Amino acid sequence: MVKRLIKKDSIKFGGSVLIILLLVAFFAPLLTQYNPLDVQVANRLQPPSSAHLFGTDQLGRDVFSRVLYGTRISMRVGIIAVTISLLVGTFVGIIAGYWGKGIDNTIMAVNDVLLAFPGLLLAIAIVGILGPGLNNVMIAVGIGGIPDYIRVARNQTLSIRNLEYVQAAISIGAGRLRILFRHILPNIMAPIIIMAAMGMAGAILASAALSFIGLGAQPPAPEWGAMLSIGRSNLREAWWLATFPGIAITITVLAINLFGDGLRDVLDPRLKGS
């Protein structure tokens, strides 16, 4: 599997970009001399130059430093939101798939109602209840992704719960929790890992969208979606305000999607011959 991962161009490119983004997020203070929150009104709306590589915003803050620090926020949102979706959705899904009958029917009835709402719309509703803010966005986006993980985990569990090795574990007296977490969960993780890799891009986009409409990270936090919202109102006289955060979002989402596509090609047994 490792050899197949290394051979995939999409994984090499996407993984390299992701590593660079993680390094940028970690070492952001070393990559810029400016504090992303420092207001310098005298330097407001300066175009890109040697002093300010990406120019300055309407308050004189350095856009380059804000884009760098925004990497921290976006990567954190993506990782935490996907972790919430994966842990909760996978656990509930395998419970529904293995127990079946009434529990399965109840869980899937609720899940079908949640699936009827687009993930972003569900996240907006949750943020509306919890209130705007970065932490609430991570929770909302994470909850919004849970129904998809429930569906995948449940379907995968249904497909393997009657296989020989599961029946053998039952015949020797293994408990239900041991069967679930020792025999079923490891064997359904491939599609869930692929889904998580692809879902991280969706989580970052959802976070940016919520911040764009004022429900996500609040000023003066250097969040890409919020920067796009500010840049929209100054697009004619200061094109750089929206351009560079938009490029950052595009590169990040593209890299994650390429990495996810490569993982799918390697981990999906139906694609082994491709």
C-alpha positions in Angstrom: 0.0 0.0 0.0 2.8 2.4 0.8 4.4 1.7 -2.6 1.1 2.5 -4.3 0.7 5.7 -2.3 4.2 6.8 -3.3 3.5 6.1 -7.0 0.4 8.2 -7.1 1.1 11.6 -8.6 -2.0 13.1 -7.0 -0.9 11.9 -3.5 2.6 13.2 -4.1 1.4 16.7 -5.2 -1.5 17.0 -2.8 0.6 15.6 0.1 3.5 17.9 -0.6 1.2 21.0 -0.6 -0.5 19.8 2.6 2.8 19.4 4.3 3.8 22.9 3.2 0.5 24.3 4.5 1.0 22.6 7.9 4.6 23.9 8.1 3.3 27.4 7.2 0.6 27.1 9.9 3.2 26.0 12.5 6.0 28.4 11.6 3.8 31.4 10.6 5.5 33.8 13.2 8.9 33.0 11.6 7.7 33.7 8.1 6.5 37.3 8.6 7.7 40.3 10.6 4.1 41.7 10.9 1.5 40.9 13.5 -1.7 40.1 11.6 -3.8 42.1 14.1 -1.6 45.3 14.1 -3.6 48.2 12.8 -1.6 50.8 10.9 -4.1 53.2 9.4 -1.4 55.3 7.7 -0.6 52.2 5.6 -4.2 51.4 4.6 -4.9 49.8 1.2 -1.3 49.7 0.0 -0.9 47.5 -3.1 1.5 44.5 -3.1 5.2 45.7 -2.7 8.5 44.5 -1.3 7.4 45.9 2.2 4.0 44.2 2.0 4.0 41.2 -0.3 0.2 40.9 -0.5 -0.5 44.6 0.2 -2.4 45.9 3.2 -6.1 46.0 4.1 -8.5 48.8 4.9 -7.0 49.1 8.4 -3.4 48.9 7.3 -2.9 45.3 8.4 -0.4 43.2 6.4 -2.4 40.8 4.1 0.5 38.4 3.7 0.7 37.8 7.5 -3.1 37.5 7.8 -3.1 34.8 5.0 -0.3 32.9 6.8 -2.1 33.0 10.1 -5.3 32.2 8.4 -3.8 28.8 7.4 -3.8 27.9 11.1 -7.4 28.6 11.5 -8.5 26.8 8.4 -6.4 23.7 9.0 -7.6 23.6 12.6 -11.3 23.9 11.6 -10.8 21.2 8.9 -9.1 18.7 11.3 -11.4 19.2 14.3 -14.7 19.3 12.3 -13.8 16.1 10.4 -12.7 14.4 13.7 -16.1 15.2 15.2 -17.9 13.9 12.2 -15.8 10.7 11.9 -15.9 9.7 15.6 -19.6 10.3 16.2 -20.8 9.2 12.7 -18.7 6.0 12.6 -19.7 4.9 16.1 -23.4 5.5 15.5 -23.2 3.9 12.1 -21.6 0.6 13.2 -24.1 0.4 16.1 -27.0 0.8 13.7 -25.5 -1.7 11.2 -24.7 -4.4 13.7 -27.6 -4.2 16.1 -30.2 -3.8 13.3 -34.0 -4.0 13.8 -35.4 -1.3 16.0 -32.2 0.5 16.7 -31.2 0.6 13.1 -34.6 1.8 12.0 -34.7 4.6 14.6 -31.1 5.8 13.9 -31.6 5.8 10.1 -35.0 7.5 10.4 -33.3 10.4 12.2 -30.4 10.3 9.8 -32.6 10.5 6.8 -34.2 13.6 8.2 -30.7 15.2 8.7 -29.6 14.1 5.2 -32.6 15.9 3.8 -30.9 19.2 4.7 -27.7 20.3 2.8 -24.7 20.1 5.1 -24.0 23.9 4.9 -27.6 24.7 5.6 -27.6 22.4 8.6 -24.4 24.0 9.8 -25.9 27.5 9.5 -28.9 26.4 11.5 -26.6 25.0 14.3 -24.5 28.2 14.3 -27.7 30.2 14.5 -28.6 28.2 17.7 -25.1 28.3 19.3 -24.1 31.8 18.1 -21.3 33.0 15.8 -17.7 32.1 16.6 -14.9 29.9 15.4 -15.5 27.2 18.1 -19.2 27.0 17.2 -18.4 26.8 13.5 -16.1 23.7 14.1 -18.9 22.1 16.1 -21.6 23.0 13.6 -19.6 21.8 10.6 -18.7 18.6 12.4 -22.3 17.9 13.3 -23.3 18.7 9.7 -21.0 16.0 8.4 -22.1 13.2 10.8 -25.1 11.9 8.7 -22.8 11.0 5.8 -20.5 9.0 8.1 -23.4 7.2 9.7 -24.7 6.1 6.3 -21.3 4.9 5.1 -20.4 3.1 8.4 -23.8 1.5 8.6 -23.7 0.2 5.0 -20.2 -1.1 5.4 -21.1 -2.9 8.7 -24.1 -4.5 7.0 -22.0 -5.8 4.3 -19.5 -7.6 6.6 -21.4 -8.5 9.8 -22.3 -11.9 8.4 -18.9 -12.8 7.0 -17.1 -15.9 8.3 -14.6 -14.1 10.6 -17.3 -12.2 12.4 -19.4 -15.4 12.8 -16.3 -17.2 14.1 -15.8 -14.5 16.7 -19.4 -14.8 17.8 -19.1 -18.6 18.0 -16.2 -18.4 20.4 -18.2 -16.1 22.7 -16.7 -12.7 21.8 -18.8 -9.8 23.2 -20.6 -7.3 21.0 -18.2 -4.4 21.7 -15.2 -6.6 21.0 -16.7 -7.7 17.7 -17.5 -4.1 16.8 -14.1 -2.5 17.6 -11.8 -5.5 17.0 -13.3 -7.2 14.0 -15.7 -4.8 12.2 -14.3 -1.3 12.7 -10.8 -2.0 11.3 -12.3 -3.6 8.2 -14.6 -0.7 7.4 -12.0 2.1 7.9 -10.8 2.4 4.3 -13.8 4.2 2.9 -14.2 6.2 6.1 -10.6 7.4 5.8 -11.2 8.4 2.2 -14.3 10.2 3.2 -12.5 12.0 6.0 -9.7 13.2 3.6 -12.3 14.5 1.1 -14.4 15.9 3.9 -11.6 18.1 5.2 -11.8 20.2 2.1 -15.6 20.6 2.5 -15.1 21.6 6.1 -12.7 24.3 5.2 -15.0 25.6 2.5 -18.0 25.5 4.9 -16.0 27.4 7.5 -15.0 30.0 4.9 -18.6 30.3 3.8 -19.9 30.8 7.3 -17.2 33.4 8.0 -18.0 35.1 4.7 -21.6 35.8 5.9 -20.5 36.8 9.4 -21.3 33.6 11.3 -17.8 32.2 11.6 -14.6 33.6 12.9 -15.2 37.1 14.2 -13.0 40.2 13.6 -10.2 40.8 13.9 -9.4 37.0 13.4 -7.4 36.5 10.2 -9.8 33.9 8.6 -9.8 33.5 4.9 -13.6 33.6 4.5 -13.8 36.8 6.5 -11.0 38.3 4.5 -12.9 37.5 1.3 -16.0 39.2 2.7 -13.9 42.4 3.5 -12.2 42.2 0.1 -15.6 42.0 -1.7 -16.5 45.5 -0.6 -13.1 46.9 -1.7 -12.7 44.9 -4.9 -12.4 47.8 -7.3 -9.8 49.9 -5.5 -8.0 47.0 -3.7 -8.1 43.8 -5.7 -5.5 42.1 -3.6 -7.8 41.9 -0.5 -9.9 39.2 -2.0 -7.5 37.7 -4.5 -4.9 36.2 -2.1 -7.3 34.7 0.4 -9.2 33.2 -2.5 -6.0 31.7 -3.9 -5.2 30.3 -0.5 -8.6 28.6 -0.3 -8.3 27.2 -3.8 -4.9 25.8 -3.4 -5.8 24.2 0.0 -9.0 22.6 -1.2 -7.4 21.4 -4.5 -4.5 19.8 -2.6 -6.8 18.0 -0.2 -9.1 16.8 -3.0 -6.1 15.5 -5.0 -4.8 13.7 -1.9 -8.2 12.2 -1.2 -8.6 11.0 -4.8 -5.2 9.3 -4.5 -6.2 7.6 -1.2 -9.4 6.4 -2.8 -7.5 4.9 -5.7 -5.2 3.1 -3.3 -7.5 2.0 -0.5 -10.7 1.2 -2.5 -10.5 -2.5 -3.4 -12.7 -2.0 -6.4 -10.0 0.2 -8.0 -7.0 -2.1 -7.3 -6.6 -2.8 -11.0 -6.6 0.8 -12.1 
